[in-house]
Amino acid sequence: MSHQTRLRSAEWFARNDEMGLRHRAVLGTIGYDMDRITGRPIIGICNPASDFNQCEIGFRDLLPAIKRGVSEAGGIPLEFPSMTLGADLLKPADMLYRNLVAMEVEETMRGYPVDGVVLLCNCDKTTPAQLMAAASADIPAIQFSAGPKAVSYFRGQPISSGTDLWKFWDEYRIGVMDEQEWRQFEACIACSWGACNEVGTTSTMTALSEALGMMLPGSSSIPAQDSRRLVAAGAVGRRIVKMVHEDLRPSAILTQAAFENAIRVCAALGGSTNAIIHLVAIAGRRRIHLPLALFDQLFAATPLLADLKPSGRYLLEHFYLAGGLPALLKQLAPLLHLDCLTVSGQTVEQNIAAARCYEPRVIHPLDNPLDSGGSLAALTGNLIPAGAIIKVSAATPALLSHTGPALVFDSYEEMLQRIDDDELEVTAERVLILRNAGPCGVPGMPEWGQIPLPRKLLRQGVRDMVRLSDARMSGTSYGTVILHAAPEAAVGGPLAVVRSGDPIRLDVAGRRLDVLITEEEMQTRLAQWSPQPRQHLRGYPRLYLDHVLQAHEGCDFDFLRPDSDEALRFVLPQVGRS
């Protein structure tokens, strides 16, 4: 920023009328000398920490270091809250409220005298919500996470906080694990605060924030309890002040090339399928279109390099000690746009110049990948005309080409009532289908897509089946699971009219998923379909149902995606009397 450029906050504070006096007096009430605030940038710190969200409790310890860094660099740190999106406790789904938080953060930045913002994130939907807000507001912004939780041990082995839950849950359901062991396991996965310690949605999205250029290099995977995260917190505070003076905005960072880098990183990590929805939503705020075909093209051409759960063996702490995201980017360098600018003020190439991989068993070199490509795949077909996603790296190879009769559940409640019934007519060849669980179906598109295997089949030794839904699944999950079927059943997509017994054909190599009925039969069924009455007639859920887009469009609200360059402009409020 040149010396002639006026700080945004000057509209509030650098004025000689009665409103200027009132505005400055507000800072006086919290201890700032009004003679010393002129010309100092106001740095908003968005803090979602809450007792409801164990992922982000760590910010209570990190916040003083961030504020200290802001003050050291000459800024004025002012903290503000946002709704906490605790994935474990928030029902029916934290995804329902992602757009609400994106709006809340954007409007806080718009309405207050904020010159730059530090966005504190660490739970699944907090990271994309804040990036959506930053993309829309386009004032200097930097993101910082609270890190993954510590590694815990159960039965003498390191365990993940999510992926191993599904494994042991199946053991508990069929009596292999008794009540006492189940409680011991519960104590283990609650070993510390922080995010899931495998490549779940949180760790995927914080890695992708760094890959996009919105986090300082190397900061996304530092463990929650590691003192190096405190050091990084101070650096974040100092850097955001410099970004304000440089006028470095998200619009210079969140480019088409940066999103392509992030897609490749997601593939190389074996990242969460949820990332696809979030990247589409963030990019849409900058009028950047990311079709599923682009994801599939980049996924297929990007090898899987990180041997991390749920696709591999290791956890985030091992990844960080192996060199973290800079080391992964260094391995991927020949496939990346290295000239992309980042919040460090340098390009990706400059950021990774000194990066090294210290453990090639965790981060494989490009010439010795875990898999040559296609850790994720985008599918189309007459059952999913707008597309669906499968995480190939977490699926059973033998099921990637499969034909079997459908077993349809019309709701999550019905599925729970029937799935453990020993009289359920099901074999391992069946394709389990859950519908009416998409963006509008619940609403909020919960993580219900990893349909539990029927208990009678678990007892027979079956550990995977082809499963399909219009829901999402946890990034910590695994199995041959097809997700984000679009259009969803609740709005009349073909999934709404498939029947139990219909033959379903999955062909991942051909990128197809089809129900083997005639087009005439499909159209007849669709003509007879009618939507269910809405359950939500008021409040935010009503707004959500009226305006949410489908999964392949990022599940953003239609009115929040700019339809012109003029609509990208972030309008300064009139700073007069309130």
DRENGU-717702 format. One record per residue (C-alpha): x, z, y. Coordinates in steps of 0.2 Angstrom, whole numbers, plus 2048, in hexadecimal, padded with zeros to 3 digits. Each point is the difference from the previous one (the first is absolute). Layout:
XZY...
//
This chain:
8008008008077FB81180180D80E7F27F68097F48027F17F380E8037FD80C7F27EE7FF7FA7FE8138038047FD8137EE7FB8027FC8127FD80E8098078097F680E7F280080C7FD80A8107EE8028007F680F7F97FF7F97EF8137FF7FF8018128047F38057F38097F57F38118088047F98118007FB7FE7ED8127FE7FB80380F80B7F580B7F680A7FD7F18118048088067F08088088018117F67F380A80F7FB80A8097FB7F17F37F57F78017F180B8077F17F78018097EF7F67F77F27F28097F88027FF7ED7F08037F68038087EF7F27FC7F47FF80F7F47F37FF7F18078107F87F280B7F87FD80D7F37F57F37F780F7F47FE80F8077F68097EF8038028038138028138018137FD8027FD7FA8127FE8128068138027FC8057EE8067F680081180D80B80980E7F57FC7F67F18067FC8088108128068028067EE7FE7F37F980D80580D80D8137FD7FC7FD7ED8057F78058107EE7FE7FA7F180C8007F98037EF7ED8037FF7F88027EF7EF7FB7FC7F68017EF7F77F47F67F48017F180A8047F07FD7F47F280480C7F17FE7F47F17FE80E7F47F28098087F77F480C7F07F87F87F97F47FB8117F780580D80280D7FF7ED8027EF80280880880980F8107F58027F77F580D7F980F8098128088028077EF8057F280080E8048128048127FE8027FF7EF80A7F380880C80B80F80380E7F58047F57F680C7F780F80980F80B8038107FE80A80B7FB7F18107F58028058017EE7FA8087F08078087F17F47FE7F180280D7F37FA7FA7EF8018057ED7F07FD7F77F97F07F97F57FA80E80880980F80F7F48007F57EF8017F480880C80E80480C8087EF7FE7EF7F88047FE80A80F8127FC8067FE7EE7FD7F080080B80680B80E8117F880180980E8098128057FA7FD8097EF80A8077F27FA8077EF80780F7F77FB8077EF8018127F98087F97EF7FC8027EE7FE8107F780E8087F58037FB7EE7F880C7F48028027ED7F48027F28058027EE8127FE8057FD7EF8087FF7FB8137EE7FB8047F77F680D7F280880A7F47F27FC8057F47F380380E7F37EF8078047F77F27F880A8017F17FE8127FD7ED7FF8057FD7F57F180A80C7F57F580E8067F07F67FE8037FD7ED8078117FD8137FD7FE80380B80F7F78118007FA80A80F80F80A80280C7F18017F37F780B80280F80D8138007FE8007EE8047F580381080C80D80680E7F37FE7F87F280A7FD80C80E8128058018027FC8137F87F880F8037ED8047FA7F07FA7FF7F97EE8117FF7F97FE7EF7F87FC7EF8077EE8048047F77FA80F80880C80C8127FC7FB7FC7EE7FF7F980081280E80A80880D7F47F87F67F18067FF8088128138017FF8017EE7F97F57FA80E80C80880D7F580F80580A80E7F981280480380C7F97F280180B7F17F380D8067F17FB7F58068087F08098108057F980E7F57F480C80980B80F7FE8107F88048088058108057EE8047EE7FD80480180D80E80F7F78077F77EF7FF7F180980980C80380F8067EE8007EE7FA8007FC80A8108107F98087FC7EE7FB7EF7FF80680580481280D7F27FF7F37F47FA7F580480F80F7FC80B8037F07F67ED7FC8008027FD7EE7EE7FE7F97F87FD7EF7FC7EE8058127FC8008028087EF7F07FD7F68037ED7FE7FB7F47F28128017FA8008137FF7F08007F68087F47F480E80C7FE7F480E7FD7F77F67F28117FC7F78058138017EF8057F98047F47F18128067FE7FA8128007F17FD7F47F680780E7EE8058017F27F37FF7F880980F80E7FA80B7F97EE7FF7F080680980980A80D80D7F28047F17F48037F880C80B80F80480B8057EE8017EE7FB80580280C81080E7F48067F67F07FB80B7FD7F17F87F97F18068067EF7F67F77F28018067EE8087EF7FC80F80580B8018117F78007F77EF80D7F480580C80D8077FD80C7F18047F27F38107FC80980681280280880A7F27FC8127FC81080A8047FA8128027FF8097EF7F380C8077F08087F97F27FA7FD8097F07FB8118087FB8088107FC8078088107F880A80F8027FE81380E80D80180B7F67F47FC7F080B8058098108118067F78037EF7FA8007F98127ED8008057F87F180880F7FA8098097FD7EF7F17F77F97FF7F580F8137FC7FE7FC7FA7EE7F17F680680A7F980F8017EE7FA7EC8008007FD8088107FE7FB81280F80A8067FE7FC8137F080B80180180D80E7FD8127FC7FD8108098138047FF8027F280D80A7F77F37FB7F27F37FE8037EE8117F87FD80880C80C7F780F7F88067FD7EE8117FA8048088107FA7F38047F28068037EE7F78037F080780F7F77F67FF7F07FD7EE7F97F58087F27F380580E8027F180C8057F17F680B7F28077F77EF8048097F87F27FB80D7F37EE8048047F480A7F57F47F18018037EF8077F080080B7EE8038017FE8137FF7F07FD8097F47F17FE7F17F980A7F27F97F57F17F48037F27FA7F67ED7FE7FE7FF8137FF80B80480F7FE7F080C80980A80E80D8077F58068107F78118087FD8098067F081080A7FF8097F77F380F80C7FF7F580E7FB7F57F67F48017FD7ED8097EF7FD7F57FC7F17F080280B8057F480E7F87F27F67F08077F97EE7FB7FC7F380D7FC7EE8058027FB80A8107FA8128007F88038117FE8108097F57FF81080780F80880E80D7FF7F380D7FB7FA7F67F28117FC7FA8058138007F08047F68037F37F28137FE7FF80380F7F47F07FD7F68057FE7EE7F17F47FE8067F480D8017EF7F98127FB80480F7F97F88127FD8077FB7EE8037F380480D8027FD8137FB8108097F77FB8107FB80C80E7F67F980F7F880681081080A8048077F480E8018028137ED8008027FB8067EE8048138028057FD80F8128018028087F77F18068107F680E8007F47F57FE7F18077F07F980B8087F37F18037F480480D7F48027FA7EE7F18057F58058107F77FB7F97EF80D7F280280D80D8067FE8097F08047EF7F78107FE80A7FA7F380C80A8038117FB7F180A7F17F48027FC7F280D7F680880E7F87F880F7F88078107FC7FD81280881180481380580380B80A7F580D80D8048117F980380680D7F37F57F87F28047F37F37F87F57F37F97EF7FF7F480380F7F97F280B7FB8068117F87FC8117F47F37F87F97F680F7F37FE8057FB8117F97F08037F67F780980E7FF7F180B7FC7F47F28107FA7F98007F97EF8058117F97EF8068047F87F57F280C8017F27F88077F080780B7F28047F47F28057F180C8117FA7FB80E80380D8107F680081080780880E7F480280D80880C80D7F17FD7F27F48067FB80D80E7EE7FF7F97F280C7FC7EF7F87FA7F08057F87FC7F37F37EF7FB8057FA7EF8087FF7FE8127ED7FD7FF7FE8117F780B80880E7F57F980E7F08057F78068127FF8068008127EF7FA8067F880E7F780B80E8077FB80B80E80A80E8097FD8127FD7F880A80F80D80880B8048127FE8088028117F57FD80F80980980E8118058078117F97FB7FB7FB7EF7F37F580780D7F880C80B7FD7F27F37F77F57FB7F680F8117F980480D8037F28087F07F98047FC7EE80F8057F68097EF8027FD8028138088118017F080B8018028018137F180080C7FC7EE8057FF8068138128077FF8087EF7FB8047F68107FA7EF80080A7F980E8118048097F680780E7F880D7F48118067FC8028078118008138017F680481080680F80B7F280C8047FA80281280A8108057F480780C7F580F8007F98047EE
//
